[in-house]
Amino acid sequence: MSSTPSSSGPDGLDRLDGSRPPADEAARALKDIDRRRNQAHSSAINSRWVYVLFAVVFFALFAAPDFLGQGAAGWTSVAFGILAVGYVALLNTRSGSALLGQPVRPRRQEISGRFRRYALFTLLAVLLAGFAIQLLQPHWHLDVPYWRTAVGAVGGGALALFGPRCQQALLSVAVRGGRRAGESALDGTH
C-alpha cells in the first residue's frame, strides 16, 4: 500500500502547488474560520419564544399550589420532571432541536473538561440543596401568602429576560478557550 503525499504541510497552510500563502491571506483565512465558528456558536442558542414559554410554565407550576391547594404540589414536581426530560429529549434529536430554534450545537470535543466538571458539581450541589430544603420544609412555618406565586413570577421573569444571554455566556465559557470574535490561538492574540 503506497501513501500519497499530502498537499499541505504539517501546519496545513501549504497550497496545492507547494507554495505558502502570504501572511495577510493566512490571517484572513484564520479570522474567517473564527468568524464562522462564532456564528455557529451563536446559532446554538434557543429561540426567545422557548424562554418565554418556559417562563410561563415555570410561573404556572410554581403558583399552582397557591391557587389549587397543597394537592397540586405533588403533581407540579412531576410536571417539572417531565418538562426537563422532554426538553433534553427534544434537544438530542435534529427535528426537536430545530423546533426549539437551536439547529446546531458545539461538538463535544469543543467543550472543555474543566467546564464539564464544574457544571456537574454545580448540578450535584443544586440537587443536594433541593433534597435538603425538601427535608427541612415541614419544619418551616411560612405564613407568607402566595410566596410560591412571587417566586414563580421572579424566576419566570428572570428566565424570560436573561435566558438567552445566560445561555450565550455559558456557551462562551464552555467552549475551549472561551474565545471571542477575532481571537484565535493560532494568530497569537489569545
N, C-alpha and C positions, 0 to 999 in steps of 0.2 A: 504494500500500500504506500503510495507516494504522497507526500504532503505538498500542497500548493502554496506558493509564497503569498504572504499576506500583502494586501495593497496599502496597509498602513503600518506605521512603526509601533513601538510599544506604547507610545502616548496617544495613538490614534489620530494624529494630526497630519500624517503624510497624505499626499494626493495620489491619485491613481498613476500619474506619470512619475512618481517618486519624489517630486519636489515638495517642499514645505510651504504652507500658506504664509503670507505676510502676517506680522503680529497684529495689525489692526483688524484684519479679516478673521483671525482666530479669536480675538477678543469679542468681535461682533457675534460670532457663532456661539461663544460661551454665554454671552448676555442673552442671546435668543433662546438658548436652552434653559437658562434660569427663568426667563420671562414665561416660557411655555410651561415650565414646572410650576411656577407660582399661579399661572392661570388654571392649571389642572387642580391645584390645591384649593383655589378659591371656588372651584366648581364642586368641591366635596362638602359644601355647607348645605344644610337643609333649607328648603324654601321658607319664607316668612310665614306662610299660611300654616305650616306644620307647627311652628312655635305658638301661633295664636290659638290653633285648635287644641294643642296640649295644655295651654294656659287655661282655656275654658274648662276642659275636662278636669284639670288639676283643681281648679276652684270648685267645680261642682262636686267632685268626690270628697274634698275636704269639708265643704259646707253641708253635705247631706246629713250627717248625724245631728247637726244643729236644727235642721228643719224637719227631718223624718224620724228623729228619735235615735236612741242608742242602738237599736236593732240594725240600723244602717251602717254602723261602724264595722260590723263583721263582713258584709259584702263589699264595702268600699276597699278594704285591704285586698280582697281577692281581685277586684276590678283593677287596682293599681298593678298587681302582679300580671294579670292578663294583658294590660296595656303595655307593660315593659317587655314581656315576651313577644307580643305581636310586633312591636316596634323593631326589636332586634331581628325577628324573623323576616320582616319586610326589608330591612337594610341588607340582609345576606342573600337577597335574590336580585337579579338585574331588573326585573319589572317592578318589584317593590321599592327598590331604591330610586328608580326613575319616577315612580309615583310620588315619592316623598321629596322629589326635586333635588336628589343627590345622585346624579348619573355616574359619578366617578368617586373613587376613594383612593387614598395613598396606598402604595404597595406596602405589605407588611415589613419588607426589608428597610423601608424608609423611616419607620417608627423606631425611635431609639429604645434600647433595652432599659435605660435608666428611667425614661418616662413610663414604660410599662410597669416597672417595679413600683414607682411612686403611685401610679394610678391604682394598682392592685392593693397596695397598703391603705390608700385613702378609701377605697371602696370597702375594704375589710373594716376599717375604723368606723365608717358610717353605719355599716351593717351591725357591728357590735354595739354602737351607741343606740341604734334603734331598738335592739333587744333589751338593752339596759333601761331605756326610757319606758319600754312596754312593761318590764317587770316592776318598775317603780311607780308606774301610773296609778295603780289602785290606792296608793298612799297619798296621792295628791288630791287636794280638795279645792280645785279651781272653781270659784264661784263667779267667774267672768262669763257673762252671757255672750254667746256667739263668738267665742275665741277661735274656734275652728274656721269659721267664715272669714274672720280677719286674717288668719294665717294663710288661708287659701287665696284670698284676694291679693295679699302682698306677694306670695310665692308665684301665683299665676301672672301677676303684672310684671314681676321681675323676669320671668321666663319669656313672656311676650316681648318685652322691651330689650333685654340684654342677651337673649338666647343666641342669635346669630353671631354677635361679637364675641361671646364667650366661647362658642364652638370654633370660631376662627382663631382666637388666641390659643386655645388648647391644641389646635392643629399645628399652629406655627411652633409651639413648644415641642410637640410630639415628633415632628419631622426632624430627622437627624441634623443637628447643627442649628436648627431654628433660624434658617436663613431668611432674609427679607429680599425684596426685589432688588436686583442689581448686584447682590453679593454672591460671591462664589468662592469655594475653597480652591479652585483652580487658578483664578486670576489674582490671588493674593490679598483680596480685600477683606477676607474673613479669617 
